[in-house]
Amino acid sequence: MNDTAVRLTGLTRRFGPVRAVDGIDLTIASGSTVALLGPNGAGKTTTISLLLGLAPPDAGTVTLLGRPPGEAVRAGQVGAMVQDAGFVPGATVRDLVALARGLYPRPLDTARVLALAGLTDLADRRLDRLSGGETQRARFAFALAGGPDLLVLDEPSAALDVAARQAFWAAIRRYAADGHTVLFSTHHLHEADEYADRVVLLAGGRVVADGSPAQVRAVAGGRTVAFDLADGSVAGLDLLPGVRSVQVRGGRVALTTDDADATVLALAADRGFRGLEVTGVGLEAAFLTLTGTEGNH
Ligand SMILES: Nc1ncnc2c1ncn2[C@@H]1O[C@H](COP(=O)(O)OP(=O)(O)OP(=O)(O)O)[C@@H](O)[C@H]1O
């Protein structure tokens, strides 16, 4: 199997004055699960359509599993779930899976596709009688049918309720655990945090951060060290190692730090503490900082 599932170099796409995708370089190793995270208009959908070969880039190149995207898709190596895909009215879920399986040289068994997508009990239901969440699962079944090495999902959990969303991510996890590569776009920060082993943060058509969810958090300021303000003095706290900012609220101090370990050790030596709490900044805060929207809300 090819070690590199996706390679994008200098990928660029403009719509008039808008640089929807502005020189993206990205390499995704086979077997990883990667989230393309970004706010509305960040360029996620455009990147995915260029990546799948659905639209030509203005500049740059795309290689999927070592080949041009069209070739990889035709060979059944790539499955995709894109937004607003229409279905033939009157056809059933089973018809759709049969259609998709017929397109690929080595399709998965029908029963496996239906089970993975959570559609076993709905196999004979007409597509135009499915709920929004069920329709989304049918799209997922279509993407899975060819048994692709690379699964590309554009905002896959849109329109799913909580239970359907959990079932959906459990299916993705199972598929990824078999060594398949999954690339999904989302603006749900917790989804990227929870389900991806790598997060690529897009804003304005560019990659603004790229790493593990923990690394993406670290880029934006690390951790918060909070404790009770015993004697009321905050003097010198800003000089402790790693500390970026000091806030006092309701008798507690919150230090934002790049190095929580060093901050806590120095704090212990300096004055001691009570009610210590160390928390991650969270992807949400990282996202706001990195995309430059902090304080604009
Ligand atoms: N066909 C098009 N014509 C003109 N502008 C476009 C077109 N497609 C996308 N854009 C613009 O390109 C930018 C990136 O859009 P894109 O849909 O890729 O973002 P996104 O991150 O997928 O957003 P969302 O989360 O809202 O789906 C936006 O400014 C969008 O308005």
The ligand as a Tripos MOL2 file, in Angstrom:
@<TRIPOS>MOLECULE
LIG
   31    33     1     0     0
SMALL
NO_CHARGES

@<TRIPOS>ATOM
      1 N1        -18.5180   28.4730   -6.7550 N.pl3     1 LIG1
      2 C1        -18.0940   29.5200   -6.0560 C.ar      1 LIG1
      3 N2        -18.1800   30.7780   -6.5520 N.ar      1 LIG1
      4 C2        -17.7320   31.8470   -5.8460 C.ar      1 LIG1
      5 N3        -17.1780   31.7740   -4.6130 N.ar      1 LIG1
      6 C3        -17.0720   30.5530   -4.0700 C.ar      1 LIG1
      7 C4        -17.5350   29.3710   -4.7420 C.ar      1 LIG1
      8 N4        -17.2920   28.3040   -3.9410 N.ar      1 LIG1
      9 C5        -16.7280   28.7920   -2.8050 C.ar      1 LIG1
     10 N5        -16.6050   30.1310   -2.8800 N.ar      1 LIG1
     11 C6        -16.0080   31.0040   -1.8560 C.3       1 LIG1
     12 O1        -14.7630   30.4510   -1.4950 O.3       1 LIG1
     13 C7        -14.5630   30.5510   -0.0870 C.3       1 LIG1
     14 C8        -14.3540   29.1580    0.5140 C.3       1 LIG1
     15 O2        -15.5690   28.4260    0.4360 O.3       1 LIG1
     16 P1        -15.7220   26.9170    0.9160 P.3       1 LIG1
     17 O3        -17.1130   26.4860    0.5940 O.co2     1 LIG1
     18 O4        -14.5930   26.1280    0.3770 O.co2     1 LIG1
     19 O5        -15.5350   27.0610    2.4880 O.3       1 LIG1
     20 P2        -15.8950   26.0280    3.6510 P.3       1 LIG1
     21 O6        -14.7640   26.0900    4.5950 O.co2     1 LIG1
     22 O7        -16.2470   24.7190    3.0740 O.co2     1 LIG1
     23 O8        -17.1770   26.6830    4.2970 O.3       1 LIG1
     24 P3        -18.4910   25.9910    4.9680 P.3       1 LIG1
     25 O9        -18.0370   25.5020    6.3010 O.co2     1 LIG1
     26 O10       -19.4170   27.1510    5.0690 O.co2     1 LIG1
     27 O11       -18.9560   24.9140    4.0440 O.co2     1 LIG1
     28 C9        -15.7810   31.2900    0.4510 C.3       1 LIG1
     29 O12       -15.4560   32.6530    0.5530 O.3       1 LIG1
     30 C10       -16.8340   31.0400   -0.6070 C.3       1 LIG1
     31 O13       -17.7700   32.0960   -0.6250 O.3       1 LIG1
@<TRIPOS>BOND
     1     1     2 1
     2     2     3 ar
     3     2     7 ar
     4     3     4 ar
     5     4     5 ar
     6     5     6 ar
     7     6     7 ar
     8     6    10 ar
     9     7     8 ar
    10     8     9 ar
    11     9    10 ar
    12    10    11 1
    13    11    12 1
    14    11    30 1
    15    12    13 1
    16    13    14 1
    17    13    28 1
    18    14    15 1
    19    15    16 1
    20    16    17 2
    21    16    18 1
    22    16    19 1
    23    19    20 1
    24    20    21 2
    25    20    22 1
    26    20    23 1
    27    23    24 1
    28    24    25 2
    29    24    26 1
    30    24    27 1
    31    28    29 1
    32    28    30 1
    33    30    31 1
@<TRIPOS>SUBSTRUCTURE
     1 LIG1         1 GROUP 0 **** ****
